[in-house]
Amino acid sequence: MFKWLFGTTSPEELARQKRQQLSLESLQKGGIPLDAKERIEREVARGNFFFSSDLSAQEMSLAHETGVEVIGQVMGSSFYNVSFYGLLQRQQRSTGEMLDLTKAHLDARQLAMSRLQQEATLLGASGVIGVRIKSNVHSWGNRLTEFTAVGTAVRISGYTGEPFTSALSAQEFWQLHKAGYLPVGVALGVCSYYMYTDPDTRSMLYGYWNSRKNVEVPLYTQGLQYAREKAMDRLTSDIEAHKGEGVVGMEVDFSMEHIEYDSSSQTYHDLIAHVVAFGTIVQYRPDIVEPTPKKGLMMIDLSTRPKGRHGTTRMTALGEGHTQGNRLGHTR
């Protein structure tokens, strides 16, 4: 209809738009962009021996000595826009977990981890070590949070199965491997807990007499403790879902967010506790335990003594020398 105004669309532009649409459809399904997939497939097809890694020089040396092949760095990311304003309106004047916010933060991290694992699969990796999940809030996006998972893809001779993810360093990974433990995946537990500052707490914090006392604030203590317990419960459920025996390298991050708002000509100050529990799930595999080499025993023949300035002396003769020889025990 408006071809006379905008002109016809070139075949190149149509192809670009189609590729962009395919990438968006892949992202909506939890996949990786089309360009990233094709780049990895080209590298695998031509047998690219160049790699990038965030391992230290010492870790690279250890990987080489233990037969772990470093393939390259992999990444997964997710930009998540949390409708925080609506959540806040529903949560004000009540204390409790913000379930929608908790789910949003957990889903965003899991999406980033899933895309990292997809890149590792395309590279033919056995797993990813040294995984780190970073979050960043951009000033140009209100409540828009970026989650990025980064790690190093490795290949282990004889390993079969889906690529694992691990937050362990190369050295930590190999120490566990020698003991018979293999990482299964990264466990996550998240909780966002809103603490409405009720009249008793406001009186304690801002009242003329109470604010002069050194006293615990039960609302905040209980809220933070509850958030930690819920995050740990979800991490435990993640371990059970992966059929793991435990988690190593545990990290628990706490952050407090201050919420200030006005209502009925009064200013309120509330808090949100964000807790993220993070660690590597492991399974015991007796079939990969490396036997500890037995140390050789030192054998000393005590029937003779080394030749010294007094010559070679048999121990029996030395004993007899105390009765037949001189007082030094030398035989004649």
C-alpha positions as CSV (number, residue, x, y, z in Angstrom):
1,M,0.0,0.0,0.0
2,F,2.8,2.4,0.9
3,K,5.4,1.0,-1.6
4,W,5.4,4.3,-3.4
5,L,6.4,6.1,-0.2
6,F,8.9,3.7,1.4
7,G,10.0,1.7,-1.6
8,T,10.3,-2.1,-1.9
9,T,12.2,-4.1,0.7
10,S,15.4,-5.6,-0.6
11,P,16.1,-9.4,-0.5
12,E,19.0,-8.8,1.8
13,E,16.8,-6.9,4.3
14,L,14.1,-9.6,4.1
15,A,16.8,-12.2,4.9
16,R,18.1,-10.2,7.8
17,Q,14.6,-9.8,9.2
18,K,13.9,-13.5,8.9
19,R,17.2,-14.4,10.7
20,Q,16.3,-11.9,13.4
21,Q,12.8,-13.5,13.8
22,L,14.4,-17.0,14.0
23,S,16.8,-15.8,16.7
24,L,13.9,-14.3,18.7
25,E,11.9,-17.5,18.4
26,S,15.0,-19.4,19.7
27,L,15.4,-17.1,22.6
28,Q,11.7,-17.4,23.5
29,K,12.2,-21.2,23.7
30,G,15.2,-20.8,26.0
31,G,17.8,-21.3,23.2
32,I,20.7,-19.2,22.0
33,P,20.7,-16.7,19.1
34,L,21.2,-18.0,15.6
35,D,24.5,-16.1,15.1
36,A,26.0,-17.6,18.2
37,K,25.0,-21.1,17.2
38,E,26.4,-20.8,13.7
39,R,29.6,-19.3,14.9
40,I,30.2,-22.3,17.2
41,E,29.3,-24.8,14.5
42,R,31.8,-23.1,12.1
43,E,34.6,-23.4,14.7
44,V,33.8,-27.1,15.3
45,A,33.6,-27.8,11.6
46,R,37.1,-26.3,10.8
47,G,38.7,-27.8,14.0
48,N,39.7,-24.5,15.4
49,F,42.5,-25.1,17.9
50,F,42.6,-21.6,19.2
51,F,40.7,-21.2,22.5
52,S,39.8,-18.5,25.1
53,S,39.7,-19.3,28.8
54,D,39.4,-17.5,32.1
55,L,41.6,-20.1,33.8
56,S,44.8,-18.9,35.4
57,A,48.2,-20.1,34.1
58,Q,48.6,-22.5,37.0
59,E,45.1,-24.0,36.3
60,M,45.9,-24.3,32.6
61,S,49.1,-26.2,33.4
62,L,47.2,-28.5,35.8
63,A,44.6,-29.2,33.2
64,H,47.3,-30.2,30.7
65,E,49.0,-32.5,33.2
66,T,45.8,-34.3,34.1
67,G,44.6,-34.7,30.6
68,V,41.7,-32.3,30.7
69,E,41.4,-30.6,27.3
70,V,40.4,-26.9,27.4
71,I,38.0,-26.1,24.6
72,G,37.1,-22.5,25.1
73,Q,35.0,-20.0,27.0
74,V,31.2,-20.3,26.9
75,M,28.5,-17.8,28.0
76,G,24.8,-17.6,28.5
77,S,22.9,-14.4,29.3
78,S,19.4,-13.3,30.0
79,F,17.9,-9.8,30.3
80,Y,14.9,-9.8,32.6
81,N,12.4,-7.0,33.1
82,V,10.7,-7.5,36.5
83,S,7.4,-5.6,36.9
84,F,8.4,-4.4,40.3
85,Y,5.9,-1.6,40.6
86,G,2.9,-3.9,40.5
87,L,4.6,-6.3,42.9
88,L,5.3,-3.5,45.3
89,Q,1.8,-2.2,45.2
90,R,0.5,-5.6,46.2
91,Q,3.2,-6.2,48.9
92,Q,3.0,-2.8,50.8
93,R,1.5,-3.0,54.3
94,S,2.3,-6.7,54.5
95,T,5.4,-8.8,55.4
96,G,6.2,-11.9,53.4
97,E,8.0,-13.4,50.4
98,M,7.6,-11.7,47.1
99,L,6.9,-15.0,45.2
100,D,6.7,-13.4,41.7
101,L,10.0,-11.5,42.3
102,T,11.7,-14.7,43.6
103,K,10.5,-16.7,40.6
104,A,11.7,-14.0,38.1
105,H,15.2,-13.9,39.6
106,L,15.4,-17.7,39.6
107,D,14.1,-18.1,36.1
108,A,16.5,-15.5,34.8
109,R,19.6,-17.2,36.3
110,Q,18.4,-20.6,35.1
111,L,18.0,-19.3,31.6
112,A,21.5,-17.9,31.5
113,M,22.8,-21.3,32.8
114,S,20.8,-23.2,30.2
115,R,22.2,-21.1,27.4
116,L,25.8,-21.6,28.7
117,Q,25.2,-25.4,28.7
118,Q,23.8,-25.3,25.1
119,E,27.0,-23.6,23.9
120,A,29.0,-26.3,25.7
121,T,27.0,-29.0,24.0
122,L,27.6,-27.5,20.6
123,L,31.3,-27.6,21.3
124,G,31.2,-31.2,22.2
125,A,32.3,-30.5,25.8
126,S,32.1,-32.8,28.7
127,G,31.3,-29.9,31.0
128,V,32.0,-26.4,32.1
129,I,34.2,-25.4,35.0
130,G,34.7,-22.1,36.8
131,V,31.1,-21.0,36.3
132,R,30.3,-17.5,37.6
133,I,26.9,-15.8,37.5
134,K,26.9,-12.0,37.4
135,S,24.0,-9.7,37.7
136,N,23.9,-6.1,36.6
137,V,21.2,-3.5,36.8
138,H,21.4,-0.9,34.1
139,S,20.5,2.8,34.7
140,W,18.8,3.0,31.3
141,G,16.3,0.3,32.1
142,N,14.0,0.6,35.0
143,R,14.1,-2.8,36.9
144,L,15.8,-4.4,33.9
145,T,18.4,-6.8,35.2
146,E,21.1,-8.6,33.2
147,F,22.2,-12.1,34.3
148,T,25.3,-13.5,32.7
149,A,26.8,-17.0,33.2
150,V,30.5,-17.5,32.1
151,G,32.7,-20.5,32.3
152,T,35.3,-22.6,30.5
153,A,34.3,-25.6,28.5
154,V,36.5,-28.7,28.9
155,R,36.6,-32.2,27.5
156,I,37.5,-35.3,29.6
157,S,38.5,-38.5,28.0
158,G,36.0,-41.3,28.6
159,Y,33.3,-39.0,29.9
160,T,29.8,-39.7,28.7
161,G,26.5,-37.9,29.3
162,E,25.2,-34.4,29.2
163,P,27.7,-31.6,29.8
164,F,27.9,-30.7,33.5
165,T,28.2,-27.3,35.0
166,S,30.5,-26.5,37.9
167,A,31.5,-23.4,39.9
168,L,34.7,-25.2,40.9
169,S,38.2,-24.1,39.7
170,A,40.3,-26.5,37.6
171,Q,42.3,-27.5,40.7
172,E,39.3,-28.1,42.9
173,F,37.6,-30.1,40.1
174,W,40.5,-32.4,39.7
175,Q,41.0,-32.9,43.4
176,L,37.3,-34.1,43.7
177,H,37.7,-36.2,40.5
178,K,40.6,-38.1,42.0
179,A,38.5,-38.8,45.1
180,G,35.7,-40.2,42.9
181,Y,33.3,-37.2,42.8
182,L,31.9,-35.7,39.6
183,P,30.0,-32.4,39.4
184,V,26.4,-32.7,38.1
185,G,25.3,-29.1,37.9
186,V,25.0,-25.8,39.7
187,A,22.4,-25.6,42.4
188,L,20.5,-22.4,43.0
189,G,18.2,-21.2,45.7
190,V,16.6,-17.7,45.7
191,C,14.3,-15.8,47.9
192,S,13.1,-12.1,48.0
193,Y,11.4,-11.2,51.2
194,Y,9.5,-8.0,51.9
195,M,9.6,-6.5,55.4
196,Y,6.9,-3.9,56.1
197,T,8.0,-1.6,58.9
198,D,5.0,-1.9,61.2
199,P,4.2,0.6,64.0
200,D,6.1,-1.2,66.7
201,T,9.3,-1.3,64.5
202,R,8.8,2.4,63.5
203,S,8.5,3.3,67.1
204,M,11.7,1.3,67.9
205,L,13.6,3.0,65.1
206,Y,12.3,6.5,65.0
207,G,10.6,7.0,68.4
208,Y,12.2,9.6,70.6
209,W,13.0,7.3,73.5
210,N,13.3,3.9,71.8
211,S,15.6,5.1,69.1
212,R,18.2,6.0,71.8
213,K,18.5,2.3,72.9
214,N,20.8,-0.4,71.5
215,V,18.3,-3.1,70.8
216,E,17.7,-5.9,68.2
217,V,15.1,-5.2,65.6
218,P,13.1,-8.6,65.5
219,L,11.3,-7.8,62.2
220,Y,14.5,-7.5,60.2
221,T,16.3,-10.4,62.0
222,Q,13.4,-12.8,61.4
223,G,12.9,-11.6,57.8
224,L,16.5,-12.2,56.9
225,Q,16.6,-15.5,58.6
226,Y,13.4,-16.6,56.8
227,A,14.8,-15.5,53.4
228,R,18.0,-17.5,54.0
229,E,16.0,-20.7,55.0
230,K,13.8,-20.5,52.0
231,A,16.7,-20.0,49.6
232,M,18.5,-23.0,51.3
233,D,15.3,-25.1,51.0
234,R,15.1,-24.5,47.3
235,L,18.8,-25.2,46.8
236,T,18.2,-28.6,48.6
237,S,15.3,-29.3,46.3
238,D,17.6,-28.6,43.3
239,I,20.2,-31.1,44.7
240,E,17.5,-33.8,45.1
241,A,16.2,-33.1,41.5
242,H,19.7,-33.7,40.2
243,K,20.1,-36.8,42.3
244,G,23.2,-35.4,43.9
245,E,24.8,-36.4,47.2
246,G,25.6,-32.9,48.3
247,V,27.0,-29.5,47.3
248,V,30.5,-28.1,47.5
249,G,31.8,-24.5,47.2
250,M,28.7,-23.0,48.7
251,E,28.2,-19.3,48.5
252,V,25.3,-17.4,50.1
253,D,24.9,-13.8,49.0
254,F,22.8,-11.3,50.9
255,S,21.6,-7.9,49.8
256,M,19.1,-5.4,51.3
257,E,17.0,-3.1,49.3
258,H,15.5,0.1,50.8
259,I,12.0,1.0,49.8
260,E,10.7,4.5,50.6
261,Y,7.2,5.6,49.8
262,D,4.5,8.0,51.0
263,S,1.1,7.1,52.2
264,S,-1.5,9.2,54.0
265,S,1.0,12.1,54.4
266,Q,3.5,9.8,56.1
267,T,6.8,8.5,54.8
268,Y,7.5,4.8,55.2
269,H,10.8,2.9,55.0
270,D,10.6,-0.8,54.3
271,L,13.3,-3.4,53.4
272,I,13.5,-6.2,50.9
273,A,16.0,-9.0,51.6
274,H,17.4,-10.7,48.6
275,V,19.2,-14.1,49.3
276,V,20.9,-16.2,46.6
277,A,22.5,-19.6,47.5
278,F,24.9,-21.1,45.0
279,G,27.0,-24.2,44.8
280,T,28.2,-27.2,42.8
281,I,26.2,-30.5,43.1
282,V,28.4,-33.6,43.2
283,Q,27.8,-37.3,42.9
284,Y,30.1,-40.1,44.1
285,R,31.4,-42.4,41.3
286,P,33.5,-45.3,42.6
287,D,34.3,-46.3,39.0
288,I,36.5,-43.2,38.5
289,V,38.5,-43.4,41.8
290,E,42.2,-43.5,41.0
291,P,44.0,-46.0,43.1
292,T,46.6,-44.4,45.4
293,P,50.1,-45.7,44.4
294,K,51.8,-47.5,47.3
295,K,55.0,-46.0,48.4
296,G,58.1,-48.2,48.3
297,L,59.5,-49.4,51.6
298,M,63.1,-48.7,52.5
299,M,65.1,-51.9,53.3
300,I,68.3,-51.7,55.2
301,D,70.6,-54.6,55.9
302,L,71.5,-54.2,59.6
303,S,73.9,-57.1,59.5
304,T,76.6,-54.9,58.0
305,R,77.7,-51.3,58.5
306,P,78.9,-48.9,55.8
307,K,82.7,-48.9,55.3
308,G,84.2,-46.0,57.2
309,R,87.7,-45.1,58.4
310,H,87.7,-48.1,60.7
311,G,86.8,-50.6,57.9
312,T,83.7,-52.8,57.5
313,T,82.5,-54.2,60.8
314,R,79.8,-56.8,61.3
315,M,77.3,-56.0,63.9
316,T,77.9,-59.4,65.6
317,A,81.6,-58.7,65.7
318,L,80.9,-55.3,67.1
319,G,78.9,-56.8,69.9
320,E,81.6,-59.3,70.6
321,G,84.2,-56.5,70.6
322,H,82.7,-55.2,73.9
323,T,84.0,-58.3,75.6
324,Q,87.0,-59.3,73.5
325,G,88.1,-56.0,72.0
326,N,89.1,-52.6,73.5
327,R,86.7,-50.3,75.2
328,L,85.6,-48.6,71.9
329,G,84.2,-51.9,70.7
330,H,86.6,-52.3,67.8
331,T,87.6,-55.9,66.9
332,R,91.2,-56.8,66.7
